[in-house]
């Protein structure tokens, strides 16, 4: 028997088995994907180098040349043609870079962001050129403006060199640092042009140049410490060459004696020293980049080979684990399904039927009703669960039998007490009736009427206990009784009967066998109407014939009930409710529900136009007599 809620046992067991299997597959896929992805990313670096790194490096070189030409133009007032020619070369390089970069796909988010930042900086180039042409900008500011564009390209290189191989990453990062040192060298060359044009080193130029020298030397030394022998050799030879030493001497002079003593005689050679060092650095940088790119492919192929070997062995292990786990799952699911079906049959069929039978028959359960459940299993734990279910069944049956007997005993106590009270109250009503006939004093007669009314209400409460115990009150009529008399009898059993107004009912009568119950049911609803409405308000009782019988409406002018609570009460009244001792404050509704279910009467509560409630009692035609008749015992 399939479960009515939740996921099947087979699915849950599959999920349980899938946890280690998915973990194993995930670890295998992660290792294979990580290593394989690293290899594929390394292979993709060649494409990045061709379409991104090389074109952007060409842009940097042209920007560095344009920066130098622009500074020369600003400080000397000459070289406009050279600036224009260099700008054309720069624009060609930028156009090539942007065209190739647009063809790239599947870039990382960080790489995409850095590429966008570089393009944004390139868009600022036109504004820098306008300032240069207008000669309204300081040469140092021009250097900074071009440097911001070049710095954006180096931030993009930082995203490109995040290669998975650590050794290769160190070499790529070092080469990138050498590229930044090369750009700082370009800035120093522009600063040399400013110093030579002014013939002195001012404070602002001194601070800027000192920072450039410190940055270039730091980047150069750190990069050399990370390069391997194959890439470090040309740079070590350059550092020991006269070209490098001559430019270092120029740097020291500008930072030192030139500030206080003016420019030395050797200052005239500084542009040449810078040009010589620039050519050597540019040559070494190009060689280092190409050598680094050639190392990428062998490293990527080696990673992919490792993935193939490790991935194949791991895949075989994963498949074997899956097959063994599924076979185990199938056998265990079969045993658990048998246990589930047996437990479901016990809970929904056998125990339910037994409890239902014990409500009316407290005889001990038969052997078939308490037969133990049986499940074929080879698993000791499932066998223990079967035994536990059998123990639970025995306990549940004992508890159900005890509760049934207790409920039956309580019901009998209620019935005995109620019938005793009913007998005493009936005798008391007869005694009061005799006293009312014998007295002629108005005050005494009024008091006797009050006692008579009080006794009538007490009799109704006693009958409520009998009704809740599934017994009949005992009072009845042989002949049909007019509906008006039935309604008056109901009103007589309510404490605040003065507030109740019975509108003229139709000329119909009820069968004598149902008069007592209909009057009791109506009295309970009328009393609720008086209790839950203001003391000075009126309660109307209307009735009319329908196609299916008679409809009685009891309308009050109280505060009403929320829709949710009203729906809950109507749902209880629609079926015979099981009496709940915990809800004794709504005893009348239980009585109404029992009486309505006994005779097929439909009771519904609805909102009243006056703000209170309207209780509608639908009496079926089967309860009506053919002809109205006088009431009689």
PyMOL commands that set and color helices and strands:
alter all, ss='L'
color gray80, all
select helices_A, chain A and resi 9-76+80-101+109-123+125-134+139-160+166-198+203-226+229-239+242-255+257-261+265-358+380-438+442-468+483-492+497-499+512-531+563-574+581-599+621-623
alter helices_A, ss='H'
color red, helices_A
select strands_A, chain A and resi 481-482+500-502+509-510+539-546+549-555+602-607+613-620
alter strands_A, ss='S'
color yellow, strands_A
deselect
rebuild
show_as cartoon
